[in-house]
Amino acid sequence: MRTKVIVIAIATILVAGSAGAWLLVSEKRAAQERRQEFFGSTKEFPTTGGQKMKPEW
């Protein structure tokens, strides 16, 4: 009886730990994607049809 309780407790700890690790990793990945989307820039720099460089006063 005592062995079953120990095995169940170990299994519960392993399941809880793996679920917590999965949530932590997925949240880090989502935060990195949001950060890259917000701060990232396109690698294309079109040079046609832009504004004049010299302001007209």
mmCIF file as gemmi writes it, N, C-alpha and C atoms, coordinates in Angstrom:
data_model
loop_
_atom_site.group_PDB
_atom_site.id
_atom_site.type_symbol
_atom_site.label_atom_id
_atom_site.label_alt_id
_atom_site.label_comp_id
_atom_site.label_asym_id
_atom_site.label_entity_id
_atom_site.label_seq_id
_atom_site.pdbx_PDB_ins_code
_atom_site.Cartn_x
_atom_site.Cartn_y
_atom_site.Cartn_z
_atom_site.occupancy
_atom_site.B_iso_or_equiv
_atom_site.pdbx_formal_charge
_atom_site.auth_seq_id
_atom_site.auth_asym_id
_atom_site.pdbx_PDB_model_num
ATOM 1 N N . MET Axp A 1 ? 0.833 -1.201 0 1 0 ? 1 A 1
ATOM 2 C CA . MET Axp A 1 ? 0 0 0 1 0 ? 1 A 1
ATOM 3 C C . MET Axp A 1 ? 0.874 1.259 0 1 0 ? 1 A 1
ATOM 4 N N . ARG Axp A 2 ? 1.92 1.233 0.819 1 0 ? 2 A 1
ATOM 5 C CA . ARG Axp A 2 ? 2.795 2.396 0.927 1 0 ? 2 A 1
ATOM 6 C C . ARG Axp A 2 ? 3.552 2.633 -0.381 1 0 ? 2 A 1
ATOM 7 N N . THR Axp A 3 ? 3.917 1.573 -1.075 1 0 ? 3 A 1
ATOM 8 C CA . THR Axp A 3 ? 4.641 1.681 -2.341 1 0 ? 3 A 1
ATOM 9 C C . THR Axp A 3 ? 3.765 2.353 -3.396 1 0 ? 3 A 1
ATOM 10 N N . LYS Axp A 4 ? 2.487 2.012 -3.413 1 0 ? 4 A 1
ATOM 11 C CA . LYS Axp A 4 ? 1.569 2.628 -4.377 1 0 ? 4 A 1
ATOM 12 C C . LYS Axp A 4 ? 1.464 4.128 -4.146 1 0 ? 4 A 1
ATOM 13 N N . VAL Axp A 5 ? 1.399 4.531 -2.891 1 0 ? 5 A 1
ATOM 14 C CA . VAL Axp A 5 ? 1.299 5.946 -2.562 1 0 ? 5 A 1
ATOM 15 C C . VAL Axp A 5 ? 2.552 6.692 -3.017 1 0 ? 5 A 1
ATOM 16 N N . ILE Axp A 6 ? 3.712 6.088 -2.804 1 0 ? 6 A 1
ATOM 17 C CA . ILE Axp A 6 ? 4.973 6.716 -3.209 1 0 ? 6 A 1
ATOM 18 C C . ILE Axp A 6 ? 5.046 6.834 -4.729 1 0 ? 6 A 1
ATOM 19 N N . VAL Axp A 7 ? 4.657 5.786 -5.444 1 0 ? 7 A 1
ATOM 20 C CA . VAL Axp A 7 ? 4.677 5.807 -6.91 1 0 ? 7 A 1
ATOM 21 C C . VAL Axp A 7 ? 3.705 6.857 -7.438 1 0 ? 7 A 1
ATOM 22 N N . ILE Axp A 8 ? 2.535 6.936 -6.864 1 0 ? 8 A 1
ATOM 23 C CA . ILE Axp A 8 ? 1.546 7.931 -7.286 1 0 ? 8 A 1
ATOM 24 C C . ILE Axp A 8 ? 2.061 9.34 -7.001 1 0 ? 8 A 1
ATOM 25 N N . ALA Axp A 9 ? 2.699 9.54 -5.869 1 0 ? 9 A 1
ATOM 26 C CA . ALA Axp A 9 ? 3.239 10.865 -5.533 1 0 ? 9 A 1
ATOM 27 C C . ALA Axp A 9 ? 4.345 11.254 -6.501 1 0 ? 9 A 1
ATOM 28 N N . ILE Axp A 10 ? 5.23 10.325 -6.824 1 0 ? 10 A 1
ATOM 29 C CA . ILE Axp A 10 ? 6.315 10.618 -7.764 1 0 ? 10 A 1
ATOM 30 C C . ILE Axp A 10 ? 5.747 10.923 -9.145 1 0 ? 10 A 1
ATOM 31 N N . ALA Axp A 11 ? 4.778 10.147 -9.592 1 0 ? 11 A 1
ATOM 32 C CA . ALA Axp A 11 ? 4.152 10.383 -10.895 1 0 ? 11 A 1
ATOM 33 C C . ALA Axp A 11 ? 3.475 11.749 -10.934 1 0 ? 11 A 1
ATOM 34 N N . THR Axp A 12 ? 2.798 12.119 -9.853 1 0 ? 12 A 1
ATOM 35 C CA . THR Axp A 12 ? 2.132 13.424 -9.785 1 0 ? 12 A 1
ATOM 36 C C . THR Axp A 12 ? 3.15 14.551 -9.852 1 0 ? 12 A 1
ATOM 37 N N . ILE Axp A 13 ? 4.259 14.417 -9.139 1 0 ? 13 A 1
ATOM 38 C CA . ILE Axp A 13 ? 5.306 15.445 -9.162 1 0 ? 13 A 1
ATOM 39 C C . ILE Axp A 13 ? 5.901 15.574 -10.553 1 0 ? 13 A 1
ATOM 40 N N . LEU Axp A 14 ? 6.158 14.434 -11.215 1 0 ? 14 A 1
ATOM 41 C CA . LEU Axp A 14 ? 6.709 14.47 -12.572 1 0 ? 14 A 1
ATOM 42 C C . LEU Axp A 14 ? 5.748 15.128 -13.554 1 0 ? 14 A 1
ATOM 43 N N . VAL Axp A 15 ? 4.477 14.815 -13.46 1 0 ? 15 A 1
ATOM 44 C CA . VAL Axp A 15 ? 3.479 15.403 -14.36 1 0 ? 15 A 1
ATOM 45 C C . VAL Axp A 15 ? 3.372 16.906 -14.121 1 0 ? 15 A 1
ATOM 46 N N . ALA Axp A 16 ? 3.322 17.304 -12.868 1 0 ? 16 A 1
ATOM 47 C CA . ALA Axp A 16 ? 3.227 18.732 -12.555 1 0 ? 16 A 1
ATOM 48 C C . ALA Axp A 16 ? 4.478 19.479 -13.014 1 0 ? 16 A 1
ATOM 49 N N . GLY Axp A 17 ? 5.642 18.874 -12.818 1 0 ? 17 A 1
ATOM 50 C CA . GLY Axp A 17 ? 6.89 19.512 -13.245 1 0 ? 17 A 1
ATOM 51 C C . GLY Axp A 17 ? 6.981 19.647 -14.749 1 0 ? 17 A 1
ATOM 52 N N . SER Axp A 18 ? 6.589 18.615 -15.478 1 0 ? 18 A 1
ATOM 53 C CA . SER Axp A 18 ? 6.663 18.695 -16.932 1 0 ? 18 A 1
ATOM 54 C C . SER Axp A 18 ? 5.641 19.693 -17.48 1 0 ? 18 A 1
ATOM 55 N N . ALA Axp A 19 ? 4.462 19.758 -16.878 1 0 ? 19 A 1
ATOM 56 C CA . ALA Axp A 19 ? 3.462 20.735 -17.317 1 0 ? 19 A 1
ATOM 57 C C . ALA Axp A 19 ? 3.951 22.157 -17.045 1 0 ? 19 A 1
ATOM 58 N N . GLY Axp A 20 ? 4.558 22.366 -15.905 1 0 ? 20 A 1
ATOM 59 C CA . GLY Axp A 20 ? 5.094 23.69 -15.582 1 0 ? 20 A 1
ATOM 60 C C . GLY Axp A 20 ? 6.219 24.09 -16.521 1 0 ? 20 A 1
ATOM 61 N N . ALA Axp A 21 ? 7.102 23.146 -16.833 1 0 ? 21 A 1
ATOM 62 C CA . ALA Axp A 21 ? 8.201 23.436 -17.762 1 0 ? 21 A 1
ATOM 63 C C . ALA Axp A 21 ? 7.66 23.751 -19.15 1 0 ? 21 A 1
ATOM 64 N N . TRP Axp A 22 ? 6.662 23.013 -19.584 1 0 ? 22 A 1
ATOM 65 C CA . TRP Axp A 22 ? 6.068 23.253 -20.902 1 0 ? 22 A 1
ATOM 66 C C . TRP Axp A 22 ? 5.429 24.646 -20.966 1 0 ? 22 A 1
ATOM 67 N N . LEU Axp A 23 ? 4.723 25.024 -19.926 1 0 ? 23 A 1
ATOM 68 C CA . LEU Axp A 23 ? 4.106 26.348 -19.898 1 0 ? 23 A 1
ATOM 69 C C . LEU Axp A 23 ? 5.165 27.449 -19.891 1 0 ? 23 A 1
ATOM 70 N N . LEU Axp A 24 ? 6.232 27.251 -19.157 1 0 ? 24 A 1
ATOM 71 C CA . LEU Axp A 24 ? 7.304 28.233 -19.095 1 0 ? 24 A 1
ATOM 72 C C . LEU Axp A 24 ? 7.97 28.407 -20.453 1 0 ? 24 A 1
ATOM 73 N N . VAL Axp A 25 ? 8.274 27.308 -21.122 1 0 ? 25 A 1
ATOM 74 C CA . VAL Axp A 25 ? 8.928 27.371 -22.431 1 0 ? 25 A 1
ATOM 75 C C . VAL Axp A 25 ? 8.009 28.001 -23.463 1 0 ? 25 A 1
ATOM 76 N N . SER Axp A 26 ? 6.739 27.634 -23.459 1 0 ? 26 A 1
ATOM 77 C CA . SER Axp A 26 ? 5.818 28.189 -24.45 1 0 ? 26 A 1
ATOM 78 C C . SER Axp A 26 ? 5.61 29.689 -24.213 1 0 ? 26 A 1
ATOM 79 N N . GLU Axp A 27 ? 5.605 30.129 -22.966 1 0 ? 27 A 1
ATOM 80 C CA . GLU Axp A 27 ? 5.451 31.553 -22.681 1 0 ? 27 A 1
ATOM 81 C C . GLU Axp A 27 ? 6.684 32.325 -23.12 1 0 ? 27 A 1
ATOM 82 N N . LYS Axp A 28 ? 7.867 31.767 -22.921 1 0 ? 28 A 1
ATOM 83 C CA . LYS Axp A 28 ? 9.089 32.437 -23.378 1 0 ? 28 A 1
ATOM 84 C C . LYS Axp A 28 ? 9.089 32.573 -24.889 1 0 ? 28 A 1
ATOM 85 N N . ARG Axp A 29 ? 8.665 31.531 -25.584 1 0 ? 29 A 1
ATOM 86 C CA . ARG Axp A 29 ? 8.622 31.561 -27.043 1 0 ? 29 A 1
ATOM 87 C C . ARG Axp A 29 ? 7.617 32.6 -27.534 1 0 ? 29 A 1
ATOM 88 N N . ALA Axp A 30 ? 6.453 32.669 -26.892 1 0 ? 30 A 1
ATOM 89 C CA . ALA Axp A 30 ? 5.436 33.643 -27.286 1 0 ? 30 A 1
ATOM 90 C C . ALA Axp A 30 ? 5.93 35.068 -27.027 1 0 ? 30 A 1
ATOM 91 N N . ALA Axp A 31 ? 6.619 35.271 -25.903 1 0 ? 31 A 1
ATOM 92 C CA . ALA Axp A 31 ? 7.148 36.599 -25.601 1 0 ? 31 A 1
ATOM 93 C C . ALA Axp A 31 ? 8.224 36.991 -26.61 1 0 ? 31 A 1
ATOM 94 N N . GLN Axp A 32 ? 9.041 36.038 -27.01 1 0 ? 32 A 1
ATOM 95 C CA . GLN Axp A 32 ? 10.081 36.334 -27.992 1 0 ? 32 A 1
ATOM 96 C C . GLN Axp A 32 ? 9.457 36.694 -29.344 1 0 ? 32 A 1
ATOM 97 N N . GLU Axp A 33 ? 8.405 35.996 -29.739 1 0 ? 33 A 1
ATOM 98 C CA . GLU Axp A 33 ? 7.737 36.312 -31 1 0 ? 33 A 1
ATOM 99 C C . GLU Axp A 33 ? 7.099 37.699 -30.952 1 0 ? 33 A 1
ATOM 100 N N . ARG Axp A 34 ? 6.459 38.04 -29.822 1 0 ? 34 A 1
ATOM 101 C CA . ARG Axp A 34 ? 5.858 39.373 -29.686 1 0 ? 34 A 1
ATOM 102 C C . ARG Axp A 34 ? 6.919 40.457 -29.722 1 0 ? 34 A 1
ATOM 103 N N . ARG Axp A 35 ? 8.045 40.213 -29.056 1 0 ? 35 A 1
ATOM 104 C CA . ARG Axp A 35 ? 9.136 41.181 -29.031 1 0 ? 35 A 1
ATOM 105 C C . ARG Axp A 35 ? 9.718 41.373 -30.427 1 0 ? 35 A 1
ATOM 106 N N . GLN Axp A 36 ? 9.901 40.279 -31.159 1 0 ? 36 A 1
ATOM 107 C CA . GLN Axp A 36 ? 10.458 40.367 -32.504 1 0 ? 36 A 1
ATOM 108 C C . GLN Axp A 36 ? 9.49 41.08 -33.436 1 0 ? 36 A 1
ATOM 109 N N . GLU Axp A 37 ? 8.195 40.831 -33.287 1 0 ? 37 A 1
ATOM 110 C CA . GLU Axp A 37 ? 7.201 41.491 -34.128 1 0 ? 37 A 1
ATOM 111 C C . GLU Axp A 37 ? 7.151 42.99 -33.837 1 0 ? 37 A 1
ATOM 112 N N . PHE Axp A 38 ? 7.29 43.36 -32.575 1 0 ? 38 A 1
ATOM 113 C CA . PHE Axp A 38 ? 7.194 44.764 -32.202 1 0 ? 38 A 1
ATOM 114 C C . PHE Axp A 38 ? 8.446 45.545 -32.586 1 0 ? 38 A 1
ATOM 115 N N . PHE Axp A 39 ? 9.623 45.007 -32.256 1 0 ? 39 A 1
ATOM 116 C CA . PHE Axp A 39 ? 10.87 45.727 -32.481 1 0 ? 39 A 1
ATOM 117 C C . PHE Axp A 39 ? 11.514 45.41 -33.827 1 0 ? 39 A 1
ATOM 118 N N . GLY Axp A 40 ? 11.104 44.34 -34.45 1 0 ? 40 A 1
ATOM 119 C CA . GLY Axp A 40 ? 11.717 43.931 -35.711 1 0 ? 40 A 1
ATOM 120 C C . GLY Axp A 40 ? 11.393 44.908 -36.833 1 0 ? 40 A 1
ATOM 121 N N . SER Axp A 41 ? 12.211 44.871 -37.85 1 0 ? 41 A 1
ATOM 122 C CA . SER Axp A 41 ? 11.969 45.71 -39.012 1 0 ? 41 A 1
ATOM 123 C C . SER Axp A 41 ? 12.089 44.85 -40.253 1 0 ? 41 A 1
ATOM 124 N N . THR Axp A 42 ? 11.534 45.337 -41.323 1 0 ? 42 A 1
ATOM 125 C CA . THR Axp A 42 ? 11.639 44.601 -42.57 1 0 ? 42 A 1
ATOM 126 C C . THR Axp A 42 ? 13.044 44.77 -43.123 1 0 ? 42 A 1
ATOM 127 N N . LYS Axp A 43 ? 13.477 43.816 -43.873 1 0 ? 43 A 1
ATOM 128 C CA . LYS Axp A 43 ? 14.811 43.875 -44.459 1 0 ? 43 A 1
ATOM 129 C C . LYS Axp A 43 ? 14.787 44.578 -45.812 1 0 ? 43 A 1
ATOM 130 N N . GLU Axp A 44 ? 13.604 44.949 -46.282 1 0 ? 44 A 1
ATOM 131 C CA . GLU Axp A 44 ? 13.486 45.644 -47.556 1 0 ? 44 A 1
ATOM 132 C C . GLU Axp A 44 ? 13.4 47.144 -47.294 1 0 ? 44 A 1
ATOM 133 N N . PHE Axp A 45 ? 14.173 47.909 -48.024 1 0 ? 45 A 1
ATOM 134 C CA . PHE Axp A 45 ? 14.169 49.353 -47.883 1 0 ? 45 A 1
ATOM 135 C C . PHE Axp A 45 ? 13.868 49.968 -49.252 1 0 ? 45 A 1
ATOM 136 N N . PRO Axp A 46 ? 12.595 50.154 -49.583 1 0 ? 46 A 1
ATOM 137 C CA . PRO Axp A 46 ? 12.258 50.703 -50.893 1 0 ? 46 A 1
ATOM 138 C C . PRO Axp A 46 ? 12.746 52.149 -51.016 1 0 ? 46 A 1
ATOM 139 N N . THR Axp A 47 ? 13.28 52.478 -52.17 1 0 ? 47 A 1
ATOM 140 C CA . THR Axp A 47 ? 13.838 53.815 -52.371 1 0 ? 47 A 1
ATOM 141 C C . THR Axp A 47 ? 13.065 54.624 -53.386 1 0 ? 47 A 1
ATOM 142 N N . THR Axp A 48 ? 11.968 54.114 -53.896 1 0 ? 48 A 1
ATOM 143 C CA . THR Axp A 48 ? 11.187 54.862 -54.883 1 0 ? 48 A 1
ATOM 144 C C . THR Axp A 48 ? 9.899 55.36 -54.256 1 0 ? 48 A 1
ATOM 145 N N . GLY Axp A 49 ? 9.459 56.533 -54.705 1 0 ? 49 A 1
ATOM 146 C CA . GLY Axp A 49 ? 8.183 57.081 -54.251 1 0 ? 49 A 1
ATOM 147 C C . GLY Axp A 49 ? 8.197 57.58 -52.827 1 0 ? 49 A 1
ATOM 148 N N . GLY Axp A 50 ? 9.368 57.91 -52.281 1 0 ? 50 A 1
ATOM 149 C CA . GLY Axp A 50 ? 9.448 58.369 -50.898 1 0 ? 50 A 1
ATOM 150 C C . GLY Axp A 50 ? 9.273 59.871 -50.784 1 0 ? 50 A 1
ATOM 151 N N . GLN Axp A 51 ? 9.513 60.38 -49.599 1 0 ? 51 A 1
ATOM 152 C CA . GLN Axp A 51 ? 9.401 61.808 -49.353 1 0 ? 51 A 1
ATOM 153 C C . GLN Axp A 51 ? 10.706 62.508 -49.72 1 0 ? 51 A 1
ATOM 154 N N . LYS Axp A 52 ? 10.611 63.823 -49.902 1 0 ? 52 A 1
ATOM 155 C CA . LYS Axp A 52 ? 11.808 64.614 -50.16 1 0 ? 52 A 1
ATOM 156 C C . LYS Axp A 52 ? 12.652 64.685 -48.887 1 0 ? 52 A 1
ATOM 157 N N . MET Axp A 53 ? 13.949 64.678 -49.068 1 0 ? 53 A 1
ATOM 158 C CA . MET Axp A 53 ? 14.842 64.736 -47.91 1 0 ? 53 A 1
ATOM 159 C C . MET Axp A 53 ? 14.926 66.142 -47.331 1 0 ? 53 A 1
ATOM 160 N N . LYS Axp A 54 ? 14.825 67.146 -48.171 1 0 ? 54 A 1
ATOM 161 C CA . LYS Axp A 54 ? 14.953 68.535 -47.72 1 0 ? 54 A 1
ATOM 162 C C . LYS Axp A 54 ? 13.556 69.099 -47.421 1 0 ? 54 A 1
ATOM 163 N N . PRO Axp A 55 ? 13.345 69.561 -46.202 1 0 ? 55 A 1
ATOM 164 C CA . PRO Axp A 55 ? 12.015 70.129 -45.903 1 0 ? 55 A 1
ATOM 165 C C . PRO Axp A 55 ? 11.84 71.479 -46.608 1 0 ? 55 A 1
ATOM 166 N N . GLU Axp A 56 ? 10.627 71.735 -47.041 1 0 ? 56 A 1
ATOM 167 C CA . GLU Axp A 56 ? 10.33 73.017 -47.695 1 0 ? 56 A 1
ATOM 168 C C . GLU Axp A 56 ? 9.681 73.933 -46.66 1 0 ? 56 A 1
ATOM 169 N N . TRP Axp A 57 ? 10.294 75.076 -46.438 1 0 ? 57 A 1
ATOM 170 C CA . TRP Axp A 57 ? 9.806 76.015 -45.438 1 0 ? 57 A 1
ATOM 171 C C . TRP Axp A 57 ? 8.986 77.101 -46.077 1 0 ? 57 A 1
